[in-house]
Amino acid sequence: MLRFAPSPTGFLHMGNIRVALINYLYAKKNNLNFFLRIDDTDQERSKTEFIESIIKDLEWLGIHYKKVIKQSERISKYKEIFDFLKSKDFIYPCFESADELSLKRKILLKQGKPPIYDRTSLRLKKSEIQSLIQSGKRPHWRLKLNDETIEWSDMIHGKIVFSNLSVSDPVVFRSDEMPLFTITSVVDDADTEVSHIFRGDDHITNTAAQIKLFKLIDAKIPEFGHFPLIKSISGRGLSKRSEDFSVRQFRKQKVSQLVLINYLQKIGTNQPFEKIDDMKTLYKNFNINNFSKNSVFFDPNDIERINSKYLKNLDIETVKETFNLDFENKFWLIVRSNINSIEEAKEWFDLVKNDFLIENKIILKKPLKSTMLKFIPEKVDKDFWSVWTNKILENFEIKPKVLYITLRQILTGKKYGPSMNDLLTLIRKDEIIKRVESNCEEED
C-alpha cells in the first residue's frame, strides 16, 4: 500500500506531483494499492478550494487512487494515541514560547552547535508542571527520544543512521492537543498498512522520529525512500503558496499532461525527456534505482520545448481526445509544425475561422492595395498564394520579401506562421477580400 499525502494549504507544484507520481508508479509496477490522504489537521491554513484543486490536478494527470482519507475526520483516533503516549510517558509537556525556542536556536547556531532542543521542560518536577498549568500555561508535547540508534536502509540514499540524540525531541501535539504531522502520519500509515513511503529528503529527520513512533505504537515500519527536492533553476525551492510551477498553471497553458508526467518521472534519472511514453509504459519501465541522490532543477523552458516537439507529432484524434478541441484534420496538419502550444493552435483556428480585423491599419504605397484586390485569383486552392503574389509583383514595384511579409500581416496580423500556400486554403475568398479591404489603406 502506498499513498500521496498533500496538505491542502496551497496549489500542488511540480515537486508535490513528482512525489505523487513516484508513489503511484511504484504501486502500479508492483501491483500495490495507492490512495490519497488529505493532511488537513492545520485548520487555519487548510482550505476546501485547495482540496478540490488537488483532486482535479490528479484526475487531469491520470493519477488514480483507490480511496480518499481526510485527517480532519480522524481526530478521535489521534486523541486516543495522545492518551496512550502520555500514559506511558513517551511524550512530555513543554512550556517554552515560540520566541524562547527561537532564541535558544539562535544561540546554539552562534556557538556553532546544532539547534537541538535542550530538554529544559523534561527536567521539570511534577509540582512545577502542575504549577505552570494552574497558572494558565498550556503545554505543547514532545516525543521523548532515547540514546537508541535509529537507522534504516533508505531506498534512495542507502543506510541512514541517527545516534546519540543527534535530533531534537519533535513536537507531536500542540498546546491545544491538536496533533502535528509527525504523529498523524505515523498513525494513519499504521492503520492503513502503508508498506512504502517515497517523499522529499527534507523529511529524513522526520523519518528518524517516526520510526521511533512506529515502534512505540507497535506498528510495522514501512520502507522509506527520500528524493532530493526539486528546485527552480535559480536554486530556490518550490512553494505551494505561489502559482509558479503549479500544476494548475501548466493546465491553464494547455501543456500536455503526458509531457509533464514524463518530465517529472525522468528528471533526476538518465532517461531522455524527449521520449514521451504513455502511463502504462511508464509504470512498466519504472525502476526506483534509476533516481539520483543529487539535487534536481526544474526548468519550465524544458517543458515548453518538449511540449512543442510533442505537439508537432500528434495526430488529430489524440488532439481532440487530449485537449477537447474540435479541430479539423486539414487545419491541424497545416498549423502543427508552426506552434509551440495548444494555445497557439487555438489562436490560428480562431484566426482562420472567424472575422479578423487589426487595430492599426497597415499603410501602403499607392496603388498597392488596389493592385492586391485587382489580382485576387478566382479559386482559393494551393496555388492561390503564389499566383496572387506573382501577379502583384508583375504589376507593382516591391521587393518579394517585403510583399510576402506585408500581405501576411494584412491577412493574419503576424509576420510568421504556417505556409501561406496552405493557410489560405482554410480561409474563404470573401473573408480574404474583406481583410485586404479592412486591414490596410494607401497613404495620401
Secondary structure, 3 states (H helix, E strand, C coil): CEEECCCCCCCCEHHHHHHHHHHHHHHHHCCCCEEEEECCCCCCCCCHHHHHHHHHHHHHHCCCCCCEEEHHHCHHHHHHHHHHHHHCCCEEEECCCHHHHHHHHHHHHHCCCCCCCCCCHHHCCHHHHHHHHHCCCCCEEEECCCCCCEEEEECCCEEEEECCCCCCCCEEECCCCCECHHHHHHHHHHHCCCCEEEEEHHHHHHHHHHHHHHHHCCCCCCEEEEECCEEECCCCECCCCCCCCEHHHHHHCCCCHHHHHHHHHHCCCCCCCCCCCCHHHHHHCCCHHHCCCCCEEECHHHHHHHHHHHHCCCCHHHHHHHHCCCCCHHHHHHHHHHCCCHHHHHHHHHHHHCCCCCCCCEEECCCHHHHHHHCCCCCCCCCHHHHHHHHHHHHCCCCHHHHHHHHHHHHHCCCCCCCHHHHHHHCCHHHHHHHHHHHEEECC
